[in-house]
């Protein structure tokens, strides 16, 4: 296999490997049903150990790009497997659209648990406070939305604001540090006029409508981990959903 990929310095090789392999599949270099190189070959190609490659492959399986079978290995799934009903982070979406994801952290700290959050995240009474993170999400330098996340973490689990700033992606940080893999979500969508503060953060006019979304995100063990509220300007964000006949009950 050609050693034709130069990975950027001072970035996570794990993230770069995922992006490199994903580009091979979306570009058609690794077409549908293509059996990708072995872990050993990929480790040699990217100059990392096999554990890093194994984690990257696991990530791409979760995103619906790869599947594995005994005696066959890891092979590429058809595009519809990862274009529909997959859970993507804002960073993933922004990169797929050609932008550079960024963030401005507005709040990072523990707040009292409301009954609304307790109910949505199935929190026991022992949880009296919860980590809340509020961020303006950026594509390059353009503000794309405001996200407010409430994270259900165990007492021995923790993340810091500096770690989030360094990682850039909350889901990636949870995955790499705490081995929490976000798998599915239940989401409600609406629209309204923004508040003056929201208009200021999003740099939009007084009459522009914002798309609102509230979501409960579940980890790979099917337990709720995050409740997040999101606000996006309708002029900058398009919500895409694939619908087929099986979706409807006639």
Secondary structure as the mmCIF struct_conf table of DSSP 4:
data_model
#
loop_
_struct_conf.conf_type_id
_struct_conf.id
_struct_conf.beg_label_comp_id
_struct_conf.beg_label_asym_id
_struct_conf.beg_label_seq_id
_struct_conf.end_label_comp_id
_struct_conf.end_label_asym_id
_struct_conf.end_label_seq_id
HELX_LH_PP_P HELX_LH_PP_P1 UNK A 7 UNK A 8
TURN_TY1_P TURN_TY1_P1 UNK A 9 UNK A 10
BEND BEND1 UNK A 11 UNK A 11
HELX_RH_AL_P HELX_RH_AL_P1 UNK A 13 UNK A 26
TURN_TY1_P TURN_TY1_P2 UNK A 27 UNK A 28
BEND BEND2 UNK A 29 UNK A 30
TURN_TY1_P TURN_TY1_P3 UNK A 32 UNK A 33
STRN STRN1 UNK A 35 UNK A 35
HELX_LH_PP_P HELX_LH_PP_P2 UNK A 36 UNK A 38
HELX_RH_AL_P HELX_RH_AL_P2 UNK A 39 UNK A 46
TURN_TY1_P TURN_TY1_P4 UNK A 47 UNK A 47
BEND BEND3 UNK A 48 UNK A 48
HELX_RH_AL_P HELX_RH_AL_P3 UNK A 50 UNK A 62
TURN_TY1_P TURN_TY1_P5 UNK A 63 UNK A 64
BEND BEND4 UNK A 65 UNK A 65
STRN STRN2 UNK A 66 UNK A 69
TURN_TY1_P TURN_TY1_P6 UNK A 70 UNK A 72
STRN STRN3 UNK A 73 UNK A 76
HELX_LH_PP_P HELX_LH_PP_P3 UNK A 77 UNK A 78
TURN_TY1_P TURN_TY1_P7 UNK A 79 UNK A 79
HELX_RH_AL_P HELX_RH_AL_P4 UNK A 80 UNK A 83
BEND BEND5 UNK A 84 UNK A 85
HELX_RH_AL_P HELX_RH_AL_P5 UNK A 90 UNK A 96
TURN_TY1_P TURN_TY1_P8 UNK A 97 UNK A 98
STRN STRN4 UNK A 101 UNK A 112
HELX_LH_PP_P HELX_LH_PP_P4 UNK A 113 UNK A 114
HELX_RH_AL_P HELX_RH_AL_P6 UNK A 115 UNK A 121
TURN_TY1_P TURN_TY1_P9 UNK A 122 UNK A 122
TURN_TY1_P TURN_TY1_P10 UNK A 125 UNK A 126
STRN STRN5 UNK A 129 UNK A 139
TURN_TY1_P TURN_TY1_P11 UNK A 140 UNK A 141
STRN STRN6 UNK A 142 UNK A 151
TURN_TY1_P TURN_TY1_P12 UNK A 155 UNK A 156
HELX_RH_AL_P HELX_RH_AL_P7 UNK A 161 UNK A 167
BEND BEND6 UNK A 168 UNK A 168
HELX_RH_AL_P HELX_RH_AL_P8 UNK A 170 UNK A 178
STRN STRN7 UNK A 182 UNK A 193
HELX_LH_PP_P HELX_LH_PP_P5 UNK A 194 UNK A 195
HELX_RH_AL_P HELX_RH_AL_P9 UNK A 196 UNK A 202
TURN_TY1_P TURN_TY1_P13 UNK A 203 UNK A 203
TURN_TY1_P TURN_TY1_P14 UNK A 206 UNK A 207
STRN STRN8 UNK A 209 UNK A 219
TURN_TY1_P TURN_TY1_P15 UNK A 220 UNK A 221
BEND BEND7 UNK A 222 UNK A 222
STRN STRN9 UNK A 224 UNK A 233
TURN_TY1_P TURN_TY1_P16 UNK A 234 UNK A 236
HELX_RH_3T_P HELX_RH_3T_P1 UNK A 245 UNK A 247
BEND BEND8 UNK A 248 UNK A 248
#
